[in-house]
Amino acid sequence: MTRSAAVLVRCCLLAALVVLGIPFGTGHADPPVEAVYAQPGPWAVTEQRAFTCCDSTGAAYDIWYPTELGANGFRHPIITWGDGTNAHPNQYAYLLRHFASWGFVVIATENSATGSGIDIAGAVDRLLSLAADPDSVFHDRLDPDAIGAVGHSQGATGALNAMMHSGGRIKTAVPIELPIQLSCLLGWCPDTHGLAGGSIFFVNGSADTVISPSEQTLPPTAVGLQSLRAFYDAVPAGVQKAWGTLVGPNHNDVQGQPDCADASWPCTSGVSGYLGYPTAWLAARLLGRADAQRAFAAGSGEFLAPNPLWTNQISDITTP
């Protein structure tokens, strides 16, 4: 059975248990948070290519958003997305549509060189300018105090840089398959020592041992930040953080639709593993969902429990 199939079977079994009212284990009457957020959320989604223009390079922005924007007075958090090198937002459509189904408005520049973070941050400026326009569908329907940055590979670097230089406007970042510092040739390598606020959830795949490896043999003091553990450890105290490694995926599994058929090489099984906890993290940080917040709590959170789909789970998150 492939990993994608295993995740699907697990989620279907959990859903069946919910319907039957059968608990998941002693003392756990609620479904696992990962399974909840791996399923599509309650919002129907509208997606538009080249919805608005333009970033600093002249590239258009693509967008995914809940079709019934602002229903019952709801104000939607914003996610700004960064593509990997030479990639395009449509290669991540399955994941970005999934985020939007949970109530987020997702904007993505079509620029495929986003490492500086300038155009990831600029997407937020563009979206907020639309929210201020009475003729826009987004008018008075966005939450300018709930903004996150998510990206893949070079876009993961850009998401971090966007948050670091946002002056606190971007509240959280989820860098997926963050490249080691040796791979940054244009001077936009992030140094997580410099984070002064916000929160961060690092995610990598265990098969991505070249671009985003979990460990390094030489200490960061000698060779820099060349592993996810080094990036995690370098985050200063006071910046809430978590890290986990998906067992099996390679560098481009996040492009799955949901499998690897249309993803760039290398891809092992597809996007399924990147749906649950990353969405839960965003729900915790930007929607205030208590179940998602508890899942990442240091010492007791579901995310830290033994899980055949994850390794290297670590967190310093405290919950109210």
C-alpha positions as CSV (number, residue, x, y, z in Angstrom):
1,M,0.0,0.0,0.0
2,T,1.4,3.4,-0.9
3,R,1.7,6.1,1.8
4,S,-1.1,8.2,0.2
5,A,-3.4,5.2,0.2
6,A,-2.5,4.5,3.9
7,V,-3.3,8.1,4.9
8,L,-6.6,7.9,3.0
9,V,-7.6,4.6,4.6
10,R,-6.7,5.9,8.0
11,C,-8.8,9.0,7.6
12,C,-11.7,7.0,6.2
13,L,-11.6,4.6,9.2
14,L,-11.5,7.6,11.6
15,A,-14.4,9.1,9.9
16,A,-16.3,5.8,10.2
17,L,-15.6,5.8,13.9
18,V,-17.0,9.3,14.3
19,V,-20.2,8.2,12.6
20,L,-20.5,5.2,14.8
21,G,-19.7,7.1,17.9
22,I,-16.8,4.8,18.8
23,P,-13.9,6.4,20.7
24,F,-10.4,6.3,19.3
25,G,-8.8,5.1,22.5
26,T,-9.1,5.4,26.2
27,G,-9.7,9.0,27.2
28,H,-9.8,10.2,23.6
29,A,-13.4,10.8,22.5
30,D,-12.5,13.3,19.8
31,P,-10.9,12.4,16.4
32,P,-7.2,13.0,16.1
33,V,-6.5,16.5,15.0
34,E,-4.3,15.4,12.1
35,A,-7.2,13.4,10.7
36,V,-9.7,16.3,11.1
37,Y,-7.6,18.8,9.3
38,A,-6.4,16.4,6.6
39,Q,-10.0,16.4,5.4
40,P,-11.4,19.3,3.3
41,G,-12.9,22.0,5.5
42,P,-16.4,23.3,5.4
43,W,-16.0,26.1,2.9
44,A,-16.6,25.7,-0.9
45,V,-13.6,27.2,-2.8
46,T,-13.3,29.5,-5.7
47,E,-9.9,29.7,-7.5
48,Q,-8.8,32.1,-10.1
49,R,-5.5,32.2,-12.1
50,A,-4.0,35.7,-12.7
51,F,-6.7,37.2,-10.5
52,T,-4.8,40.4,-10.0
53,C,-1.5,42.0,-10.9
54,C,1.4,42.6,-10.4
55,D,4.4,41.7,-8.2
56,S,7.7,43.4,-8.4
57,T,8.6,41.3,-11.5
58,G,5.3,41.9,-13.3
59,A,4.0,38.5,-12.4
60,A,0.3,38.0,-11.7
61,Y,-1.2,36.6,-8.5
62,D,-3.4,33.5,-8.3
63,I,-5.9,33.2,-5.6
64,W,-8.0,30.6,-3.7
65,Y,-10.8,31.7,-1.4
66,P,-14.0,30.6,0.3
67,T,-16.8,31.1,-2.2
68,E,-19.2,32.5,0.4
69,L,-16.7,35.2,1.6
70,G,-17.7,36.8,4.8
71,A,-20.7,34.5,5.6
72,N,-22.2,35.4,9.0
73,G,-19.7,38.2,9.3
74,F,-16.7,36.0,9.3
75,R,-13.4,37.8,8.5
76,H,-10.9,35.5,6.7
77,P,-7.2,35.0,7.6
78,I,-4.7,35.4,4.8
79,I,-2.1,33.0,3.6
80,T,0.6,34.2,1.2
81,W,2.3,31.4,-0.7
82,G,5.8,31.1,-2.2
83,D,6.6,28.7,-5.1
84,G,9.7,26.6,-5.3
85,T,12.3,27.4,-7.9
86,N,10.9,27.3,-11.5
87,A,7.5,26.2,-10.1
88,H,4.1,27.7,-10.5
89,P,1.1,28.0,-8.1
90,N,-0.9,25.6,-10.1
91,Q,1.6,22.8,-9.1
92,Y,0.4,23.3,-5.5
93,A,-3.3,23.7,-6.3
94,Y,-4.4,20.7,-4.3
95,L,-2.7,22.0,-1.1
96,L,-3.8,25.6,-1.6
97,R,-7.4,24.7,-2.3
98,H,-7.3,22.6,0.9
99,F,-6.2,25.6,2.9
100,A,-9.0,27.7,1.4
101,S,-11.6,25.1,2.3
102,W,-10.7,25.8,6.0
103,G,-11.6,29.5,5.6
104,F,-8.3,31.0,4.5
105,V,-7.8,33.3,1.6
106,V,-4.7,32.1,-0.2
107,I,-2.8,34.4,-2.6
108,A,0.3,33.2,-4.6
109,T,2.5,35.1,-6.9
110,E,3.2,33.4,-10.2
111,N,6.9,34.4,-9.7
112,S,9.1,31.3,-9.4
113,A,12.0,33.1,-7.7
114,T,10.6,34.0,-4.4
115,G,13.5,33.5,-2.0
116,S,13.9,37.1,-1.0
117,G,10.4,37.1,0.4
118,I,9.7,40.5,-1.3
119,D,6.9,39.3,-3.5
120,I,5.5,36.9,-0.9
121,A,5.1,40.0,1.4
122,G,3.9,42.1,-1.6
123,A,1.0,39.7,-2.2
124,V,-0.3,40.6,1.3
125,D,-0.1,44.3,0.3
126,R,-2.0,43.6,-2.9
127,L,-4.7,41.6,-1.1
128,L,-5.2,44.2,1.6
129,S,-5.5,47.0,-1.0
130,L,-8.4,45.0,-2.5
131,A,-9.9,44.6,0.9
132,A,-10.0,48.4,1.2
133,D,-11.8,48.8,-2.2
134,P,-15.6,48.9,-1.8
135,D,-15.9,47.4,-5.3
136,S,-13.8,44.3,-4.4
137,V,-15.3,40.9,-3.4
138,F,-12.8,41.1,-0.5
139,H,-14.0,44.4,0.9
140,D,-14.3,44.2,4.7
141,R,-14.0,40.4,4.6
142,L,-10.4,39.8,5.5
143,D,-8.6,39.8,8.9
144,P,-5.5,42.0,8.5
145,D,-4.3,40.8,11.9
146,A,-4.2,37.1,11.0
147,I,-1.7,36.6,8.2
148,G,0.6,33.6,7.6
149,A,3.3,32.8,5.0
150,V,3.8,29.3,3.6
151,G,6.2,28.2,0.9
152,H,8.0,25.3,-0.6
153,S,11.8,25.0,-1.2
154,Q,13.0,28.5,-2.3
155,G,9.5,29.7,-1.4
156,A,10.0,28.3,2.1
157,T,13.1,30.6,2.3
158,G,10.9,33.4,1.0
159,A,8.1,32.7,3.5
160,L,10.7,32.9,6.4
161,N,12.2,36.1,5.0
162,A,8.8,37.6,4.5
163,M,7.8,37.0,8.1
164,M,11.2,38.2,9.4
165,H,10.9,41.5,7.6
166,S,7.2,42.1,8.0
167,G,7.4,44.2,11.2
168,G,5.1,41.7,12.9
169,R,2.4,41.8,10.3
170,I,3.0,38.2,9.3
171,K,2.2,36.2,12.4
172,T,3.4,32.7,11.4
173,A,5.3,30.8,8.8
174,V,5.3,27.2,7.6
175,P,8.5,26.6,5.5
176,I,8.1,23.2,3.7
177,E,11.4,21.5,2.6
178,L,13.5,24.5,3.6
179,P,16.8,24.5,1.7
180,I,20.0,24.4,3.7
181,Q,22.2,27.5,3.6
182,L,24.7,26.0,1.2
183,S,22.0,25.9,-1.5
184,C,21.3,29.7,-1.3
185,L,23.4,31.3,-4.0
186,L,21.7,34.7,-4.2
187,G,22.2,36.0,-0.7
188,W,18.6,35.4,0.5
189,C,19.4,32.5,2.9
190,P,17.4,32.9,6.1
191,D,19.2,32.8,9.4
192,T,16.7,31.8,12.0
193,H,18.9,33.3,14.7
194,G,17.4,36.6,13.5
195,L,13.8,35.8,14.1
196,A,12.3,38.3,16.6
197,G,8.7,37.4,16.6
198,G,5.9,35.3,15.1
199,S,5.9,31.5,15.2
200,I,7.2,28.8,12.8
201,F,6.4,25.2,11.9
202,F,9.2,23.5,10.0
203,V,8.1,20.5,7.8
204,N,10.4,18.3,5.7
205,G,10.3,14.8,4.2
206,S,12.6,12.1,5.4
207,A,13.7,11.2,1.8
208,D,14.7,14.8,1.1
209,T,18.3,14.3,2.3
210,V,20.1,16.7,0.0
211,I,18.1,20.0,-0.1
212,S,16.3,19.8,3.3
213,P,18.0,17.1,5.5
214,S,17.0,16.6,9.1
215,E,20.5,16.4,10.5
216,Q,24.1,17.5,9.7
217,T,27.4,16.0,10.7
218,L,29.3,19.2,11.4
219,P,28.2,21.7,14.0
220,P,26.4,24.9,12.8
221,T,29.1,27.0,14.4
222,A,31.5,25.6,11.8
223,V,29.4,25.2,8.7
224,G,26.2,27.2,9.2
225,L,22.6,26.0,9.2
226,Q,22.7,22.9,7.0
227,S,19.8,20.9,8.5
228,L,16.3,21.3,9.8
229,R,17.5,20.6,13.3
230,A,20.0,23.4,13.0
231,F,17.3,25.8,11.7
232,Y,15.0,24.8,14.5
233,D,17.6,25.1,17.3
234,A,18.7,28.5,16.0
235,V,15.2,30.0,16.6
236,P,15.5,32.3,19.6
237,A,13.7,31.7,22.8
238,G,10.4,33.6,22.8
239,V,9.6,32.6,19.1
240,Q,7.2,29.7,19.3
241,K,8.3,26.8,17.1
242,A,7.7,23.2,16.1
243,W,9.3,20.8,13.6
244,G,8.3,17.5,12.2
245,T,9.6,15.2,9.4
246,L,7.1,13.2,7.3
247,V,8.2,9.6,6.9
248,G,8.7,8.8,3.2
249,P,8.2,12.1,1.2
250,N,10.9,13.6,-0.9
251,H,11.5,17.2,-2.0
252,N,8.5,17.6,-4.3
253,D,5.7,15.5,-2.7
254,V,4.0,18.7,-1.7
255,Q,3.2,19.3,-5.4
256,G,1.0,16.1,-5.4
257,Q,-2.5,16.4,-6.9
258,P,-2.8,14.5,-4.7
259,D,-0.4,11.8,-6.0
260,C,2.9,12.2,-7.8
261,A,1.6,11.9,-11.4
262,D,1.9,15.6,-12.1
263,A,4.6,16.5,-9.6
264,S,8.2,17.4,-10.4
265,W,10.8,14.8,-9.6
266,P,11.6,13.7,-6.9
267,C,8.2,12.8,-5.5
268,T,7.5,9.6,-3.5
269,S,3.8,9.4,-2.7
270,G,2.2,12.9,-2.9
271,V,0.7,15.7,-0.9
272,S,-1.5,13.8,1.6
273,G,0.9,14.0,4.6
274,Y,1.2,17.8,4.2
275,L,-2.5,18.4,4.7
276,G,-3.3,17.6,8.3
277,Y,-0.8,19.2,10.7
278,P,0.2,22.2,8.5
279,T,-3.5,23.1,8.2
280,A,-3.9,22.5,11.9
281,W,-1.0,24.8,12.6
282,L,-2.5,27.6,10.6
283,A,-5.9,27.0,12.2
284,A,-4.2,27.3,15.7
285,R,-2.2,30.4,14.9
286,L,-4.7,32.3,12.7
287,L,-8.1,31.0,13.5
288,G,-7.6,30.4,17.2
289,R,-8.9,26.8,17.0
290,A,-8.4,25.3,20.5
291,D,-8.2,21.7,19.3
292,A,-5.4,22.6,16.9
293,Q,-3.6,24.7,19.6
294,R,-3.6,21.7,22.0
295,A,-2.2,19.4,19.3
296,F,1.2,21.2,19.3
297,A,1.5,21.7,23.1
298,A,5.0,20.8,24.3
299,G,5.0,17.6,26.3
300,S,1.4,16.7,25.8
301,G,0.2,17.5,22.3
302,E,-1.0,15.0,19.8
303,F,1.6,16.0,17.3
304,L,4.4,14.8,19.7
305,A,2.9,11.3,20.2
306,P,4.3,8.3,18.4
307,N,3.0,8.3,14.8
308,P,4.1,6.1,12.0
309,L,3.7,8.9,9.5
310,W,6.0,11.4,11.4
311,T,9.4,11.5,13.0
312,N,11.5,14.3,14.7
313,Q,8.4,15.8,16.3
314,I,9.4,18.6,18.6
315,S,7.7,21.7,19.9
316,D,8.1,24.4,22.5
317,I,4.5,25.6,22.1
318,T,2.6,26.6,25.3
319,T,-1.1,26.9,25.3
320,P,-3.4,29.1,27.4
